[in-house]
Amino acid sequence: MCGITERAEQMERTETGTQGGATEAAAQGGVPSRRTMDAFTPADEERQRGVRRMKLTATGLLLFVAVVYILAKWASHGHAGAWADYVAAAAEAGMVGALADWFAVTALFRHPLGLPIPHTAIIPTKKDQLGVSLGEFVGENFLSGDVVRQRLRAVGISSRLGAWLAEPEHADRVTAELATALRGALTVLRDSDVQAVVGEAITRRAEAQEIAPGIGKLLERIVADGGHKRVVDLVLSRAYDWLVWHDQQVMDAIEGGAPGWTPRFVDRKVGERVYRELLRFVTEMREMPSHPARGALDRFLGDFAGDLQSDTDTRARVERLKGDVLGRGEVQDLIASAWTAVRSMIVSAAEDERSELRMRVRASLLSLGARMATDPKVQEKVDSWVEDAAVHVVTTYRKEITSLITDTVAGWDAEHTTRKIEANIGRDLQFIRINGTVVGSLAGLLIYAVSRGVGV
């Protein structure tokens, strides 16, 4: 029995030395053939020392019952009495239980006594299969849609999130984080790329949609409401001022268009007459809302609004004009520059803690948090969104999630994995050996007593 204990301790020291050499080689730049688990931490070393102590305790208990068995047999042969047979039977069963449990515990991590007995060294030899089974177990029992939905519903995410978000300091924090993320996103984006996308989107949308009917309806509504009259008043006022300021130029233009055979003074008189009539016409039209020319203009605009909606030729001419305008470089530059202005405005608003944008976002977050914390309908809706999203992710990417487990376990070094697992659960497994010794002794004593009682 002592030889067994020494052999086990020697194997453990050999494994420790091998692992230490591998760790040292890795620290010196060596590349292991397979990726290992995390290196042993001080906590793992302490656990491993605890495993060694429990091994010595369990082995010591086995040696104790072995000594008791030898002494009891010696006493029995010396006619010490019937009690010696009872003690010997209990000790013998205790040794059997201890050896059986030692074999079972050892077979989990290595070959007992180094012998390649079938179905031993289960963890190092079946590591990959255990990883696959673990992945399947997690996928079936933790990544099913019903389990995820029930767990999220029990957590009550919406009410908790709402209560947290309803606190002003939390809303301020979320607002600040959103502002930082927004500034970062706008900084990462290249202006040229965004301008190209915006320009193309606006141009494509404008080209795809006919604008003449919409303009016609708008113009028709404006004329019906009299909204165009202010524009007419402004145009007439500017026209009157221009005529007053440029009277000589107007008369020179009229005289220049006269036939060459007319006398100059006649041309001059005609020019002055035309100028005065033109000025009078503009003045009357400006000062008289009921002037016939204004009525004619109203009828013209109304007819034009109708043509924009129903006349094929007019609509086609407007579309050609639209294409010519959109094709001009100045218009494209204006569309592209809109992004620069918008980005600058958004960045400035995001940086200013007292900006209207951040204040509105903060108020919206506080309002949303209060509703989520108190309104059952909102809670139901938010919980449903979260559950649907989580179930979609789990059911869609279940294979990828479980493969993370199986691939990770498959990439671990078998020897190091065995030592890591043994360091974490080996101490509890040694209690199995101790319990096997005690339970075996009691069972052996009971069986022997029953046998003697029935005369077997």
Buried (B, 14 or more C-beta within 10 A) or exposed (E): EEEBBEEBBEBBEEBEEEBEEBBEEEEEEEEEEEEBBEEBEEEBEEBBEBBBEBBEBBBEBBBBBBEBBEBBBEBBEEEBEEEBBBBBBBBBBBBBBBBBBBBBBBBBBBBBBEEEEEEBBBBBBBBBEBBBBBBEEBBEEBBBBEBBBEEBEEEEBBBEBBBBBBEEEBBBEBBBEBBEEBBEEBEEEEEEEBBEEBBEEBBEEBBEEBBBBEBBEBBBEBBEEEEBBEEBBEBBEEBBEEBEEEBEEBBEEBBEEBEEEEEEEEBBEBBBEBBEEBBEBBBEBBEEEEBEBBEEBBEEBBEBBBBBBEBEEBBEBBBEEBEEEBEEEEBBEEBBEBBEEEBEEBBEBBEEEEBEBBBEBBEEBBEBBBBBBEBEEBBEEBBEEBBEEBBEEBEEEBEEBBBEBBEBBBBBBBBBBBBBBBBBEBBEBBBBBBBBBBBBBBBBBEBBEEEEEEEE
